[in-house]
Amino acid sequence: MRRFLLPRPFADGETFAAEGDDFHYLARVLRLREGTALPAGDAAGASYLLALEKRERAKLIFRVRREGSGQVAPDALRIVLLICLPKPAKMDLIVRMTTEAGVDRIEPVTSDYSAVAEREAGRLAERRRRWEKIARAAYEQCGRPSLPSVGEIARLADAEPASPGEIAFFADERGGASLHEIVGAGACARARIVIGPEGGLSDAERAALAAKGFAPAYLGKNVLRTETAAVVACAAVRLLVAEKVSWKPI
């Protein structure tokens, strides 16, 4: 079910006026009518139900009702995606699809073979705002309980070492452990996933990541595009962790 993102936390019984782009989306795309109830959330993860009370020429007036305690239960797993910057159109696609696949934070990074050189990263501030807008649209479409964040563009070389309680790996077409082996190796409070660019990671980057505790992970014999690898890795890890409690030894 679709889930609308409110601009701030609301108290039970407050009203919310949807104008501008929000009005267009709710009135023209969803075609909401008076009396319609719409699930909603805020960036902090609170949950609401919006009841449409009045429609004006360019404004919709909703009555806000908080759901339960108003806070979504935290997920057992937080997924952080470090994505080596591809061409802009591909990055747009990655943000949308990984939001739907359950990523919690997207960290765009420059790497030796990324499509965006480190010296060009500064001019991409506007792209980051676009990625945040795409993440919001995907959040509203797929009905997930929390909005993923998009970080500032950084360098892959500056990635923090793996810490206790998290799994950390980089997709490696040359081979490595399976995701099943990586997820099954221990507790998973957080997963950090590195996806390289179309040209792959350099030997120096592979060695540096391994030294920081990132394991090479094999996603199969097919050569995957950057956007495909990102979605496969995020979706597979979330599914494996969710199912891990039911695993039985052979």
C-alpha positions as CSV (number, residue, x, y, z in Angstrom):
1,M,0.0,0.0,0.0
2,R,1.2,3.5,-0.8
3,R,2.6,5.5,2.1
4,F,2.7,9.3,2.0
5,L,5.7,11.1,3.6
6,L,4.8,14.0,5.9
7,P,7.2,16.9,6.1
8,R,7.5,16.8,9.9
9,P,6.1,14.9,12.9
10,F,2.4,15.6,13.6
11,A,0.4,15.3,16.8
12,D,-2.8,13.3,16.9
13,G,-5.7,15.4,15.6
14,E,-3.6,18.1,13.7
15,T,-4.5,19.0,10.2
16,F,-2.1,18.8,7.2
17,A,-2.6,20.9,4.0
18,A,-1.2,19.3,0.9
19,E,-0.2,21.9,-1.7
20,G,2.1,22.2,-4.7
21,D,3.6,18.9,-5.8
22,D,1.9,17.1,-2.9
23,F,-1.5,18.3,-4.1
24,H,-0.7,17.2,-7.7
25,Y,0.4,13.7,-6.5
26,L,-2.5,13.1,-4.1
27,A,-5.3,14.8,-6.1
28,R,-4.3,14.1,-9.7
29,V,-2.2,10.9,-9.5
30,L,-3.9,9.1,-6.6
31,R,-7.3,10.8,-7.2
32,L,-8.2,10.9,-3.5
33,R,-11.7,11.8,-2.6
34,E,-13.2,13.2,0.6
35,G,-13.4,10.6,3.3
36,T,-10.4,8.6,1.9
37,A,-7.9,7.3,4.4
38,L,-4.2,7.3,3.4
39,P,-1.3,5.7,5.4
40,A,1.5,8.1,6.0
41,G,4.8,8.4,7.9
42,D,7.5,10.9,8.7
43,A,11.3,10.8,8.2
44,A,11.8,9.6,11.8
45,G,9.6,6.5,11.2
46,A,6.4,7.5,13.0
47,S,3.2,6.1,11.5
48,Y,-0.1,8.0,10.7
49,L,-3.4,7.7,9.0
50,L,-4.6,10.7,7.0
51,A,-8.3,11.3,6.5
52,L,-9.2,13.7,3.6
53,E,-11.7,16.2,5.0
54,K,-11.8,18.9,2.4
55,R,-10.7,19.6,-1.2
56,E,-10.0,23.1,-2.3
57,R,-8.9,24.4,-5.7
58,A,-5.2,23.8,-5.1
59,K,-5.1,22.3,-1.6
60,L,-6.2,19.1,0.2
61,I,-7.0,19.3,3.9
62,F,-6.3,16.1,5.9
63,R,-7.0,15.2,9.6
64,V,-3.9,13.4,11.0
65,R,-4.3,10.4,13.3
66,R,-1.2,8.8,14.9
67,E,-1.1,5.1,14.7
68,G,-0.6,3.3,18.0
69,S,2.4,4.8,19.8
70,G,3.3,6.5,16.5
71,Q,6.7,4.9,16.2
72,V,7.5,2.1,13.8
73,A,9.4,-0.8,15.5
74,P,13.0,-0.7,14.5
75,D,14.2,-3.2,11.9
76,A,16.6,-5.9,13.1
77,L,18.9,-5.0,10.2
78,R,20.2,-1.7,8.8
79,I,21.5,-1.8,5.3
80,V,24.1,0.8,4.1
81,L,24.9,0.8,0.4
82,L,28.3,2.3,-0.7
83,I,27.8,2.7,-4.4
84,C,30.6,3.7,-6.7
85,L,29.1,6.5,-8.8
86,P,27.9,5.4,-12.2
87,K,26.4,7.7,-14.9
88,P,23.6,9.9,-13.6
89,A,20.7,8.0,-15.2
90,K,21.9,4.8,-13.6
91,M,22.3,6.4,-10.2
92,D,18.7,7.6,-10.4
93,L,17.6,4.0,-11.1
94,I,19.8,2.6,-8.3
95,V,18.3,5.0,-5.7
96,R,14.7,4.1,-6.7
97,M,15.2,0.3,-6.8
98,T,17.3,-0.1,-3.7
99,T,14.8,2.0,-1.8
100,E,12.2,-0.5,-2.8
101,A,14.5,-3.3,-1.9
102,G,14.9,-2.1,1.7
103,V,18.2,-0.1,1.8
104,D,18.4,2.3,4.8
105,R,21.2,4.6,3.7
106,I,22.8,5.2,0.3
107,E,26.4,6.5,0.3
108,P,27.6,7.6,-3.2
109,V,31.4,7.2,-3.5
110,T,34.1,7.9,-6.0
111,S,36.5,5.1,-6.8
112,D,39.4,4.4,-9.2
113,Y,37.1,3.4,-12.1
114,S,33.8,5.2,-11.2
115,A,32.1,7.2,-13.9
116,V,32.4,10.4,-11.7
117,A,36.0,11.4,-10.9
118,E,36.8,12.7,-7.4
119,R,37.4,16.2,-8.8
120,E,33.9,16.3,-10.2
121,A,32.1,15.3,-7.0
122,G,31.6,18.9,-5.8
123,R,29.3,19.8,-8.7
124,L,26.9,17.0,-7.9
125,A,25.1,18.7,-4.9
126,E,22.1,19.2,-7.1
127,R,22.1,15.5,-8.1
128,R,22.0,14.6,-4.4
129,R,18.8,16.6,-4.0
130,R,17.4,14.8,-6.9
131,W,18.3,11.4,-5.4
132,E,16.6,12.4,-2.2
133,K,13.4,13.2,-4.2
134,I,13.6,9.9,-6.0
135,A,14.0,8.1,-2.7
136,R,10.9,9.8,-1.3
137,A,8.9,8.9,-4.4
138,A,10.0,5.2,-4.1
139,Y,9.2,5.3,-0.3
140,E,5.7,6.5,-1.0
141,Q,5.1,4.0,-3.8
142,C,6.3,0.9,-2.0
143,G,4.8,1.6,1.4
144,R,8.0,0.9,3.5
145,P,8.0,2.2,7.1
146,S,11.0,4.5,7.0
147,L,12.7,6.8,4.5
148,P,16.2,6.0,3.5
149,S,18.8,8.7,3.7
150,V,21.3,9.7,0.9
151,G,24.8,10.7,2.1
152,E,27.2,13.3,0.8
153,I,29.5,12.1,-2.0
154,A,32.7,10.6,-0.4
155,R,35.7,8.6,-1.4
156,L,35.6,4.8,-1.2
157,A,39.1,4.9,0.2
158,D,37.7,6.7,3.3
159,A,35.2,3.9,4.1
160,E,35.2,3.0,7.8
161,P,36.5,-0.5,8.8
162,A,34.0,-3.1,9.6
163,S,32.8,-3.1,13.2
164,P,31.5,-5.8,15.5
165,G,27.9,-6.7,14.9
166,E,27.9,-5.9,11.2
167,I,28.5,-7.7,8.0
168,A,30.6,-5.9,5.4
169,F,31.3,-7.1,1.9
170,F,32.0,-6.0,-1.6
171,A,30.6,-7.6,-4.7
172,D,33.4,-9.4,-6.6
173,E,33.0,-11.0,-10.0
174,R,36.2,-12.9,-9.5
175,G,34.7,-15.0,-6.7
176,G,34.3,-15.0,-2.9
177,A,32.0,-16.2,-0.2
178,S,28.3,-16.6,-1.0
179,L,25.8,-14.2,0.7
180,H,24.4,-17.2,2.6
181,E,27.8,-17.8,4.1
182,I,28.4,-14.2,4.9
183,V,25.0,-13.7,6.5
184,G,25.2,-17.0,8.4
185,A,28.6,-16.2,9.9
186,G,27.3,-14.1,12.8
187,A,24.8,-11.5,14.2
188,C,23.7,-8.9,11.7
189,A,22.8,-5.6,13.2
190,R,24.0,-3.7,10.2
191,A,25.2,-4.6,6.7
192,R,27.5,-2.5,4.6
193,I,27.6,-3.4,0.9
194,V,30.1,-2.0,-1.6
195,I,29.1,-2.1,-5.2
196,G,31.8,-1.2,-7.7
197,P,31.4,0.7,-11.0
198,E,31.0,-0.9,-14.5
199,G,34.8,-1.2,-14.7
200,G,34.9,-3.0,-11.3
201,L,37.1,-2.3,-8.3
202,S,40.8,-2.0,-8.8
203,D,43.2,-4.5,-7.2
204,A,44.3,-1.8,-4.7
205,E,40.7,-1.1,-3.7
206,R,40.0,-4.8,-3.2
207,A,43.1,-5.2,-1.0
208,A,42.2,-2.0,1.0
209,L,38.6,-3.2,1.6
210,A,39.8,-6.7,2.6
211,A,42.2,-5.1,5.1
212,K,39.2,-3.2,6.6
213,G,37.2,-6.4,7.1
214,F,35.1,-6.3,4.0
215,A,34.7,-9.8,2.5
216,P,34.6,-10.5,-1.2
217,A,31.1,-11.7,-2.1
218,Y,30.2,-13.7,-5.2
219,L,26.8,-12.9,-6.7
220,G,26.8,-15.6,-9.3
221,K,28.4,-16.4,-12.6
222,N,26.6,-13.8,-14.7
223,V,28.3,-10.4,-15.0
224,L,25.8,-7.9,-13.5
225,R,25.5,-4.3,-14.3
226,T,26.1,-1.9,-11.4
227,E,22.4,-1.2,-10.9
228,T,21.5,-4.9,-11.0
229,A,24.2,-5.9,-8.5
230,A,23.1,-3.2,-6.1
231,V,19.5,-4.4,-6.1
232,V,20.4,-8.1,-6.0
233,A,22.8,-7.6,-3.0
234,C,20.4,-5.4,-0.9
235,A,17.3,-7.5,-1.5
236,A,19.1,-10.8,-1.0
237,V,20.7,-9.7,2.3
238,R,17.5,-8.4,3.7
239,L,15.7,-11.6,2.8
240,L,18.4,-13.9,4.1
241,V,18.5,-12.1,7.4
242,A,14.7,-12.2,7.7
243,E,14.8,-16.0,7.0
244,K,17.8,-16.8,9.1
245,V,15.8,-17.6,12.2
246,S,14.2,-20.5,10.3
247,W,17.4,-22.0,9.0
248,K,18.1,-25.6,10.1
249,P,21.4,-27.4,10.1
250,I,21.8,-30.1,7.5
